[in-house]
Amino acid sequence: MVSAEAARNVVGIIGNFVSLFLFLSPCPTFYRIWKKKSVEEFQAYPYLATVLNCLMWIMYGLPVVHPDSTLVVSINGFGLVVELIYLSLYFTYAPKNGRMKVVLTLLIEVIFAAAVMTGVILGLHTHKKRSLVLGVICDVFNIIMYGMPLSIMKKVVTTKSVEYMPFFLSLTGFLNGCIWTSYALIKFDIYLLISNGLGAILGAVQLVLYACYYKSTPTNVVAAADAKKPNRPKIQLSGSDNV
């Protein structure tokens, strides 16, 4: 009979692979941005939130905070590099105000992460206390990361189009939430359960919306409008819709 600890380790390894695909799932979106040389109406909020989330979990997994957490550091280190590559590409093709917001947000995130780490190391002197404080913070930002697609979900409902809600990002987000929820239930962990349970629910809602509005996505509306108005640019960017 497989022990709970062994099962938890297996689920944790699977969770790392799913997280890997979650980090890589926006690749088609950024290939489209690179190919069209425009960010269109894609938003940088989810990637900026993921950068901060990765920074928090990397700090959580450091030996001075939570020993024996190599997998936590490695997967989130990989995720951090990937997200920065995405944001570099976004920055290249975003309008000027979008670029400034990306840079400013990243600067604030780095300052915040440095302040948190300094406070935890200097103010708390045991692994238990450091793990508790950073664990709660990580939980909060995990919830924020999972909640970032809410603005896109609203756009899907109002436009009846899933064009700007990438399917694979929604799918891997759902799977990631389910796997880590299972991991938290095997050996009960309230912090992992709350954030990833919510992530699984939000991922499921996104997939339901995708199924509901996939057929109604007006893929040819822009092309039809352009045919009637030759001088109109194909894509009109709104500064308020881009970070």
DOMI-180221 format. One record per residue: x, y, z of N, C-alpha, C in turn; residue in three letters; chain; residue number from 1. Coordinates in steps of 0.02 Angstrom, whole numbers. Atoms other than C-alpha are relative to their C-alpha. Layout:
REM residues N
[site [X,Y,Z],[X,Y,Z],[X,Y,Z],'ALA','A',NUM],
...
This chain:
REM residues 243
[site [42,-60,0],[0,0,0],[44,63,0],'MET','A',1],
[site [-40,-61,6],[68,170,-50],[-14,47,58],'VAL','A',2],
[site [9,-45,-56],[99,286,96],[-23,69,-23],'SER','A',3],
[site [24,-67,17],[23,460,102],[58,45,-21],'ALA','A',4],
[site [-59,-41,16],[197,537,99],[25,-14,-71],'GLU','A',5],
[site [-22,19,68],[246,439,-58],[-48,27,-52],'ALA','A',6],
[site [50,-26,47],[82,486,-143],[6,75,-7],'ALA','A',7],
[site [-8,-73,1],[109,668,-96],[60,20,-42],'ARG','A',8],
[site [-60,-15,39],[284,665,-171],[-13,-9,-75],'ASN','A',9],
[site [15,13,71],[219,590,-333],[-44,57,-28],'VAL','A',10],
[site [44,-55,22],[80,720,-344],[39,65,-6],'VAL','A',11],
[site [-42,-61,2],[208,857,-306],[43,2,-63],'GLY','A',12],
[site [-40,3,61],[318,799,-450],[-43,14,-61],'ILE','A',13],
[site [47,-14,54],[168,796,-566],[-18,74,-1],'ILE','A',14],
[site [16,-72,-5],[124,970,-503],[55,43,-29],'GLY','A',15],
[site [-55,-38,29],[296,1031,-553],[-2,-2,-76],'ASN','A',16],
[site [5,5,73],[273,966,-730],[-58,41,-27],'PHE','A',17],
[site [58,-40,21],[101,1045,-742],[16,74,5],'VAL','A',18],
[site [-20,-70,-8],[171,1209,-676],[47,21,-57],'SER','A',19],
[site [-45,-14,56],[306,1197,-811],[-41,16,-62],'LEU','A',20],
[site [42,-13,59],[172,1186,-946],[-41,64,9],'PHE','A',21],
[site [36,-62,-13],[76,1327,-861],[42,60,-19],'LEU','A',22],
[site [-45,-55,17],[227,1441,-878],[11,5,-76],'PHE','A',23],
[site [-14,0,71],[250,1389,-1060],[-63,10,-43],'LEU','A',24],
[site [62,-3,38],[66,1397,-1110],[-12,65,-38],'SER','A',25],
[site [11,-62,39],[69,1582,-1164],[43,6,-63],'PRO','A',26],
[site [-45,-4,59],[198,1542,-1300],[-38,17,-64],'CYS','A',27],
[site [37,-18,61],[66,1544,-1440],[-21,74,-2],'PRO','A',28],
[site [20,-70,-4],[6,1715,-1380],[58,45,-18],'THR','A',29],
[site [-57,-44,12],[179,1790,-1383],[30,-12,-69],'PHE','A',30],
[site [-19,10,70],[218,1709,-1551],[-44,43,-44],'TYR','A',31],
[site [46,-43,38],[64,1800,-1616],[21,74,6],'ARG','A',32],
[site [-23,-69,-9],[126,1964,-1539],[62,13,-41],'ILE','A',33],
[site [-63,-9,38],[298,1939,-1617],[-15,1,-75],'TRP','A',34],
[site [15,4,71],[224,1893,-1786],[-36,62,-25],'LYS','A',35],
[site [39,-59,20],[103,2041,-1791],[34,66,20],'LYS','A',36],
[site [-36,-60,-23],[227,2161,-1708],[-46,48,38],'LYS','A',37],
[site [48,-40,-38],[85,2220,-1595],[-27,-42,57],'SER','A',38],
[site [29,36,-57],[16,2175,-1423],[-76,-4,-7],'VAL','A',39],
[site [72,-3,10],[-160,2207,-1491],[-35,18,66],'GLU','A',40],
[site [34,-13,-63],[-277,2197,-1340],[20,-49,55],'GLU','A',41],
[site [-26,44,-52],[-176,2068,-1245],[26,43,57],'PHE','A',42],
[site [-20,-38,-59],[-138,2125,-1068],[60,-33,34],'GLN','A',43],
[site [-60,25,-34],[22,2108,-966],[-14,-16,73],'ALA','A',44],
[site [15,11,-70],[-66,2097,-797],[15,-71,24],'TYR','A',45],
[site [-13,68,-25],[-61,1905,-784],[74,-16,7],'PRO','A',46],
[site [-72,15,-1],[126,1900,-822],[36,39,54],'TYR','A',47],
[site [-28,-40,-54],[169,2041,-703],[-17,-31,68],'LEU','A',48],
[site [20,32,-62],[70,1953,-566],[39,-64,11],'ALA','A',49],
[site [-37,63,-6],[159,1789,-602],[73,13,19],'THR','A',50],
[site [-69,-18,-20],[330,1874,-588],[5,8,75],'VAL','A',51],
[site [-1,-11,-72],[290,1932,-412],[-14,-65,38],'LEU','A',52],
[site [15,64,-31],[215,1763,-369],[61,-45,2],'ASN','A',53],
[site [-61,40,4],[374,1674,-427],[53,25,49],'CYS','A',54],
[site [-49,-29,-46],[484,1794,-328],[-16,-20,72],'LEU','A',55],
[site [20,17,-68],[384,1759,-170],[14,-74,16],'MET','A',56],
[site [-10,72,-12],[392,1569,-190],[74,-18,0],'TRP','A',57],
[site [-73,12,-1],[579,1574,-229],[27,17,69],'ILE','A',58],
[site [-23,-19,-66],[607,1667,-66],[-25,-50,53],'MET','A',59],
[site [28,49,-47],[493,1544,25],[42,-64,1],'TYR','A',60],
[site [-37,62,5],[597,1398,-38],[74,4,16],'GLY','A',61],
[site [-71,-7,-17],[767,1468,11],[15,-36,65],'LEU','A',62],
[site [-18,37,-61],[861,1366,143],[-7,40,65],'PRO','A',63],
[site [6,-41,-61],[857,1513,266],[-72,10,21],'VAL','A',64],
[site [71,-8,-16],[667,1513,259],[-33,-68,10],'VAL','A',65],
[site [33,65,-2],[603,1339,219],[46,-53,-31],'HIS','A',66],
[site [-49,49,26],[739,1205,203],[-32,-57,-39],'PRO','A',67],
[site [22,58,40],[727,1058,82],[-57,17,-47],'ASP','A',68],
[site [52,-21,47],[622,1153,-44],[31,15,-69],'SER','A',69],
[site [-35,-11,64],[734,1135,-197],[-47,4,-59],'THR','A',70],
[site [46,1,56],[589,1094,-313],[-40,65,-5],'LEU','A',71],
[site [37,-63,-1],[496,1250,-259],[42,56,-31],'VAL','A',72],
[site [-45,-52,27],[647,1360,-299],[12,-10,-74],'VAL','A',73],
[site [-18,13,71],[689,1274,-464],[-58,15,-47],'SER','A',74],
[site [57,-11,46],[513,1277,-541],[-19,73,-3],'ILE','A',75],
[site [18,-71,1],[481,1456,-488],[57,43,-29],'ASN','A',76],
[site [-55,-34,33],[655,1509,-544],[-7,-5,-76],'GLY','A',77],
[site [14,9,72],[615,1436,-715],[-57,45,-22],'PHE','A',78],
[site [58,-41,17],[447,1523,-713],[17,74,-3],'GLY','A',79],
[site [-20,-70,-1],[526,1690,-669],[36,19,-64],'LEU','A',80],
[site [-37,-13,62],[646,1680,-817],[-48,3,-59],'VAL','A',81],
[site [48,2,56],[505,1633,-936],[-44,62,-2],'VAL','A',82],
[site [44,-59,-3],[391,1773,-876],[37,64,-20],'GLU','A',83],
[site [-39,-59,19],[530,1902,-896],[13,1,-75],'LEU','A',84],
[site [-7,3,74],[557,1842,-1075],[-65,23,-33],'ILE','A',85],
[site [64,-22,26],[371,1863,-1108],[-8,76,5],'TYR','A',86],
[site [9,-72,-11],[371,2038,-1034],[48,41,-43],'LEU','A',87],
[site [-47,-35,45],[525,2086,-1136],[-29,5,-70],'SER','A',88],
[site [31,-1,66],[433,2038,-1294],[-60,47,0],'LEU','A',89],
[site [58,-46,-6],[276,2129,-1235],[24,72,-1],'TYR','A',90],
[site [-28,-68,-4],[381,2283,-1195],[21,24,-69],'PHE','A',91],
[site [-25,-17,67],[455,2280,-1371],[-55,26,-45],'THR','A',92],
[site [53,-16,47],[287,2293,-1458],[-59,39,32],'TYR','A',93],
[site [53,-38,-33],[181,2387,-1329],[5,74,-16],'ALA','A',94],
[site [-3,-73,8],[134,2572,-1348],[40,30,58],'PRO','A',95],
[site [-44,-33,-48],[237,2698,-1249],[-27,-3,72],'LYS','A',96],
[site [28,1,-68],[118,2710,-1101],[-1,-70,29],'ASN','A',97],
[site [-2,69,-22],[110,2520,-1092],[69,-20,24],'GLY','A',98],
[site [-68,15,-20],[299,2509,-1083],[17,30,68],'ARG','A',99],
[site [-15,-34,-63],[309,2635,-942],[-34,-37,59],'MET','A',100],
[site [35,36,-53],[179,2539,-841],[33,-66,17],'LYS','A',101],
[site [-35,64,-12],[272,2374,-863],[63,12,41],'VAL','A',102],
[site [-63,-15,-35],[438,2450,-807],[-15,22,72],'VAL','A',103],
[site [17,-25,-67],[358,2541,-659],[-25,-57,45],'LEU','A',104],
[site [27,55,-39],[264,2386,-602],[55,-49,21],'THR','A',105],
[site [-56,44,-16],[421,2277,-611],[44,30,54],'LEU','A',106],
[site [-42,-34,-49],[519,2406,-512],[-33,-4,70],'LEU','A',107],
[site [37,4,-63],[385,2410,-376],[3,-71,28],'ILE','A',108],
[site [-2,69,-22],[383,2220,-370],[67,-19,30],'GLU','A',109],
[site [-67,16,-25],[571,2207,-348],[12,33,68],'VAL','A',110],
[site [-7,-36,-64],[570,2339,-210],[-40,-34,55],'ILE','A',111],
[site [43,33,-49],[426,2252,-122],[30,-66,22],'PHE','A',112],
[site [-29,65,-17],[509,2080,-132],[62,9,44],'ALA','A',113],
[site [-61,-12,-40],[674,2150,-65],[-18,21,71],'ALA','A',114],
[site [21,-23,-66],[583,2236,79],[-27,-58,42],'ALA','A',115],
[site [28,57,-36],[487,2077,125],[56,-47,23],'VAL','A',116],
[site [-54,45,-17],[644,1970,121],[44,28,56],'MET','A',117],
[site [-40,-32,-52],[742,2094,225],[-35,-2,68],'THR','A',118],
[site [39,1,-62],[603,2105,354],[-4,-69,30],'GLY','A',119],
[site [6,69,-24],[583,1916,365],[67,-24,30],'VAL','A',120],
[site [-65,24,-23],[770,1881,384],[22,36,64],'ILE','A',121],
[site [-23,-39,-58],[806,2021,508],[-49,-2,58],'LEU','A',122],
[site [51,-4,-53],[642,2017,604],[-21,-66,29],'GLY','A',123],
[site [20,66,-24],[610,1830,619],[61,-46,2],'LEU','A',124],
[site [-62,37,-9],[739,1707,682],[-7,-75,3],'HIS','A',125],
[site [8,72,5],[666,1534,659],[-30,-18,-67],'THR','A',126],
[site [28,23,63],[622,1433,505],[-76,-2,2],'HIS','A',127],
[site [73,6,-6],[446,1406,571],[-34,67,-10],'LYS','A',128],
[site [30,-66,6],[407,1591,588],[9,29,-70],'LYS','A',129],
[site [-13,-25,68],[489,1636,422],[-45,-35,-51],'ARG','A',130],
[site [42,38,46],[395,1497,333],[-73,21,5],'SER','A',131],
[site [69,-20,-11],[230,1551,411],[-15,67,-34],'LEU','A',132],
[site [12,-67,27],[245,1735,362],[4,-1,-77],'VAL','A',133],
[site [-7,2,73],[309,1703,185],[-52,-46,-31],'LEU','A',134],
[site [52,44,25],[185,1560,164],[-66,36,-9],'GLY','A',135],
[site [62,-39,5],[39,1676,198],[4,50,-58],'VAL','A',136],
[site [-10,-48,54],[110,1808,81],[-5,-35,-68],'ILE','A',137],
[site [2,38,63],[136,1678,-56],[-72,-20,-16],'CYS','A',138],
[site [70,19,10],[-43,1620,-32],[-40,58,-29],'ASP','A',139],
[site [35,-60,23],[-108,1797,-57],[16,12,-74],'VAL','A',140],
[site [-18,-15,69],[-10,1821,-218],[-18,-57,-47],'PHE','A',141],
[site [26,55,41],[-58,1648,-280],[-72,13,-20],'ASN','A',142],
[site [70,-17,13],[-240,1702,-265],[-5,57,-50],'ILE','A',143],
[site [-1,-57,48],[-200,1866,-355],[16,-25,-70],'ILE','A',144],
[site [-20,26,65],[-113,1771,-495],[-58,-37,-33],'MET','A',145],
[site [56,37,28],[-261,1654,-517],[-58,47,-18],'TYR','A',146],
[site [55,-46,12],[-379,1804,-512],[11,48,-58],'GLY','A',147],
[site [-16,-47,54],[-290,1903,-649],[-44,-9,-62],'MET','A',148],
[site [42,8,60],[-393,1825,-791],[-71,25,7],'PRO','A',149],
[site [69,-23,-9],[-554,1897,-716],[-19,56,-49],'LEU','A',150],
[site [14,-55,47],[-539,2054,-824],[-10,-27,-71],'SER','A',151],
[site [7,30,66],[-518,1945,-979],[-67,-37,-3],'ILE','A',152],
[site [64,35,-1],[-669,1841,-927],[-58,48,-10],'MET','A',153],
[site [52,-52,11],[-773,2000,-919],[-3,20,-73],'LYS','A',154],
[site [-2,-18,71],[-714,2045,-1094],[-32,-54,-43],'LYS','A',155],
[site [30,55,37],[-764,1872,-1156],[-76,4,1],'VAL','A',156],
[site [73,-3,-7],[-941,1893,-1089],[-29,59,-38],'VAL','A',157],
[site [27,-60,32],[-964,2071,-1154],[8,-2,-76],'THR','A',158],
[site [-12,2,73],[-889,2038,-1327],[-23,-64,-32],'THR','A',159],
[site [19,66,25],[-947,1857,-1342],[54,-29,-45],'LYS','A',160],
[site [-58,23,38],[-772,1818,-1404],[54,-24,47],'SER','A',161],
[site [-55,27,-41],[-631,1711,-1333],[68,15,-31],'VAL','A',162],
[site [-61,-13,36],[-501,1786,-1448],[58,18,46],'GLU','A',163],
[site [-54,-23,-43],[-403,1864,-1305],[3,-38,67],'TYR','A',164],
[site [-7,44,-58],[-422,1723,-1179],[30,-66,-24],'MET','A',165],
[site [-33,59,27],[-292,1591,-1228],[-24,-64,33],'PRO','A',166],
[site [28,62,-25],[-362,1416,-1212],[49,-39,43],'PHE','A',167],
[site [-48,42,-35],[-203,1328,-1158],[20,31,68],'PHE','A',168],
[site [-13,-32,-64],[-171,1457,-1021],[-56,-16,49],'LEU','A',169],
[site [57,17,-43],[-346,1425,-953],[2,-73,21],'SER','A',170],
[site [-1,72,-14],[-326,1236,-966],[54,-18,50],'LEU','A',171],
[site [-54,17,-45],[-157,1227,-882],[-9,32,69],'THR','A',172],
[site [16,-31,-64],[-214,1349,-748],[-48,-43,40],'GLY','A',173],
[site [49,45,-32],[-360,1233,-710],[35,-63,26],'PHE','A',174],
[site [-35,61,-20],[-250,1078,-706],[49,12,57],'LEU','A',175],
[site [-48,-18,-52],[-119,1165,-600],[-36,7,68],'ASN','A',176],
[site [38,-7,-61],[-251,1213,-472],[-24,-67,27],'GLY','A',177],
[site [25,66,-22],[-322,1036,-467],[56,-42,30],'CYS','A',178],
[site [-56,41,-25],[-152,952,-445],[22,23,69],'ILE','A',179],
[site [-25,-25,-64],[-95,1066,-305],[-53,-1,54],'TRP','A',180],
[site [53,10,-49],[-265,1055,-221],[2,-71,26],'THR','A',181],
[site [-8,70,-20],[-244,866,-219],[60,-9,46],'SER','A',182],
[site [-61,2,-41],[-69,888,-150],[-14,26,70],'TYR','A',183],
[site [15,-29,-66],[-137,997,-9],[-47,-44,41],'ALA','A',184],
[site [48,42,-36],[-274,873,34],[31,-65,26],'LEU','A',185],
[site [-32,62,-21],[-160,720,47],[30,8,70],'ILE','A',186],
[site [-26,-18,-67],[-68,801,193],[-23,72,11],'LYS','A',187],
[site [38,-62,-1],[-185,942,241],[44,62,10],'PHE','A',188],
[site [-37,-64,-2],[-110,1114,204],[-50,54,-20],'ASP','A',189],
[site [53,-49,11],[-237,1254,222],[20,54,-49],'ILE','A',190],
[site [-22,-54,44],[-131,1383,131],[1,-21,-73],'TYR','A',191],
[site [0,26,68],[-103,1277,-23],[-71,-14,-24],'LEU','A',192],
[site [68,19,18],[-284,1220,-20],[-42,60,-20],'LEU','A',193],
[site [42,-60,13],[-363,1394,-16],[17,29,-69],'ILE','A',194],
[site [-19,-34,62],[-263,1472,-158],[-9,-44,-61],'SER','A',195],
[site [5,43,58],[-256,1321,-273],[-70,-26,-11],'ASN','A',196],
[site [71,17,9],[-436,1271,-239],[-36,54,-38],'GLY','A',197],
[site [30,-56,35],[-488,1444,-294],[24,1,-73],'LEU','A',198],
[site [-28,1,67],[-372,1428,-444],[-34,-52,-44],'GLY','A',199],
[site [34,53,37],[-455,1265,-496],[-70,22,-20],'ALA','A',200],
[site [68,-24,14],[-628,1345,-484],[1,53,-56],'ILE','A',201],
[site [-5,-52,52],[-577,1499,-586],[20,-30,-67],'LEU','A',202],
[site [-20,33,63],[-493,1387,-715],[-59,-36,-32],'GLY','A',203],
[site [59,35,26],[-652,1284,-731],[-49,50,-31],'ALA','A',204],
[site [45,-51,26],[-755,1443,-755],[25,25,-68],'VAL','A',205],
[site [-28,-22,64],[-636,1500,-893],[-14,-51,-55],'GLN','A',206],
[site [11,52,50],[-653,1333,-983],[-74,-3,-20],'LEU','A',207],
[site [71,-2,16],[-843,1343,-971],[-16,60,-46],'VAL','A',208],
[site [10,-58,42],[-839,1519,-1043],[27,-12,-70],'LEU','A',209],
[site [-30,15,65],[-725,1459,-1182],[-47,-44,-42],'TYR','A',210],
[site [46,44,35],[-847,1320,-1226],[-63,37,-22],'ALA','A',211],
[site [62,-37,15],[-995,1441,-1222],[9,49,-58],'CYS','A',212],
[site [-9,-55,47],[-919,1578,-1330],[49,-15,-57],'TYR','A',213],
[site [-47,17,54],[-797,1485,-1444],[-32,8,-69],'TYR','A',214],
[site [33,-2,66],[-922,1469,-1586],[-22,70,-19],'LYS','A',215],
[site [23,-67,15],[-979,1649,-1570],[57,51,-8],'SER','A',216],
[site [-57,-45,8],[-803,1721,-1581],[1,28,-70],'THR','A',217],
[site [5,-31,67],[-813,1847,-1726],[68,7,-33],'PRO','A',218],
[site [-68,-2,27],[-648,1801,-1809],[6,41,-63],'THR','A',219],
[site [-4,-37,64],[-692,1888,-1972],[-29,70,4],'ASN','A',220],
[site [31,-65,-6],[-773,2045,-1903],[48,56,-18],'VAL','A',221],
[site [-49,-53,14],[-615,2151,-1909],[17,2,-74],'VAL','A',222],
[site [-18,2,71],[-571,2092,-2083],[-56,29,-42],'ALA','A',223],
[site [57,-25,38],[-747,2131,-2144],[-4,76,5],'ALA','A',224],
[site [2,-73,-9],[-741,2305,-2070],[55,34,-39],'ALA','A',225],
[site [-56,-30,37],[-572,2338,-2148],[-14,1,-75],'ASP','A',226],
[site [15,2,71],[-637,2287,-2318],[-45,58,-21],'ALA','A',227],
[site [44,-56,14],[-769,2422,-2306],[35,67,9],'LYS','A',228],
[site [-36,-62,-14],[-647,2552,-2239],[74,-10,-11],'LYS','A',229],
[site [-69,15,17],[-480,2534,-2329],[50,41,39],'PRO','A',230],
[site [-49,-43,-34],[-398,2678,-2235],[2,-11,75],'ASN','A',231],
[site [2,12,-72],[-442,2613,-2063],[53,-51,20],'ARG','A',232],
[site [-50,49,-22],[-299,2526,-1970],[-33,-64,24],'PRO','A',233],
[site [30,64,-18],[-329,2342,-1939],[-9,-8,75],'LYS','A',234],
[site [4,9,-72],[-296,2352,-1753],[5,68,34],'ILE','A',235],
[site [-1,-62,-37],[-339,2499,-1643],[13,-15,73],'GLN','A',236],
[site [-18,14,-69],[-251,2493,-1475],[-26,55,45],'LEU','A',237],
[site [23,-47,-50],[-327,2576,-1324],[48,-2,59],'SER','A',238],
[site [-49,-1,-54],[-203,2632,-1193],[-28,-28,63],'GLY','A',239],
[site [30,25,-62],[-325,2586,-1055],[-7,-75,1],'SER','A',240],
[site [6,72,3],[-331,2407,-1115],[67,-36,5],'ASP','A',241],
[site [-66,31,-1],[-144,2377,-1108],[39,27,58],'ASN','A',242],
[site [-43,-22,-55],[-20,2381,-965],[65,27,-28],'VAL','A',243],
